[in-house]
């Protein structure tokens, strides 16, 4: 499944889907929105050009996501928004996260069987 989050200029996740919570292990409750740095390692943020990438071109990398203190392979995209939605005017980018752990496991099994 594809995790999706709207991100503001400060890197806060303003709106997220259920898959985002499942991938990152972040709670849906709480008064303060989580930040990208709560679910992505610093090396991932740097490879996405954060801070600053929100106004630049999108990036794509295969990286590790923090999930309840563990890591998993994921593909992550940070895509700037040209015109934010009125009800989420502070949103500046969309963060997409795709879990690759199944793909990684299958590749490892294939290598072992050869």
N, C-alpha and C positions, 0 to 999 in steps of 0.2 A: 504494500500500500504506500501511498505517497503522502508524507507529512507536509502540511502547508501552514505557514505563519505569515501574518502581516507584520512588518518591522518598521519602527519609527526611527528618527534621526539618532536617537540615543542607543539603538540596538535592542529596544524593548519589544517583546512579542505581544503586539496589541490584540490580535485575534488568531486563533489556532484551530485546526481540525483535530478530530479524535486520533487520527494516525500520527500526528505530530506528538501528542502526549504519549502514545504507545512507544514510539521510537526513542523519545528523549527521556521518558520517565518523569517528566515534569507534571506537577499537580495542576488540575484545572481550577482549584480553589485558591483563595488569597486575594488580598486587596491590591498588592503590587504586582504588576505583570512581570513574568520572568524575562531575562535578557538572553541574547544570543550566547553570551559567555557562560550562561548557566547550563547550556546543553551542547556547546561546541568547544573543543579544545582550542587553546590559543593558536596552535599551528594551523588549524582549520580556518580560524578567523583571519590570520595573516595571509593564507593562500587565497582567500576570497577578497583580499584587499581592505579588510575592515580594520580600523575605521576609515571611512571615506569611500568605500566601494558603492554605497547606495546611490551616489550621484554619477558613478562611472559605469562602464560596461559590466554586464553580468559575468560571473566566473563559474567554472564547472570543475570539480575535482572529486576523486575518490578518496574518502577520508574516514576518520573514526569519529563516531558520536558517543558522548557520554550517556550511558543508560544505567541509572541507579548505581553509579560507581564503576560500572563495567564499560567496555567499549564494543562497538560493532562497526563493521564496514558499512559505509553509506556513500551515496553520491549526493552532493549538496550543490544547489544553485542559489545565488542571490541575485534577483532580477529587479532593477530599479523600476519604480512606477513613474510614468510621465505625468499622469493626472490622477491623484488619489481620489477615492470615493468620498462623497460628501460626509457620510456618517462616520468615516474613519479618516478624517482630513490629515491626521498626524502620520498616517502610514506613508512610508517612502519607498518600501521595497517589499517583494515577496520572497520568502525563504522556502525553498522546496527541498525535501529530504527523502531519499529513496533508500530503503534497507537493501543492502547487497549481501548480507550474511548467508542467505541461502545459496546465492550464486558462488560465493567464495567457498562454501562447504562442498558444493558439487564439483568445483574445479579441483579441490584437494583430493576428493574421492577418485576423480578421473585420473589424476596424476599417480595415485597409489596403485590403481588397477593396471596401469600401463607398465 
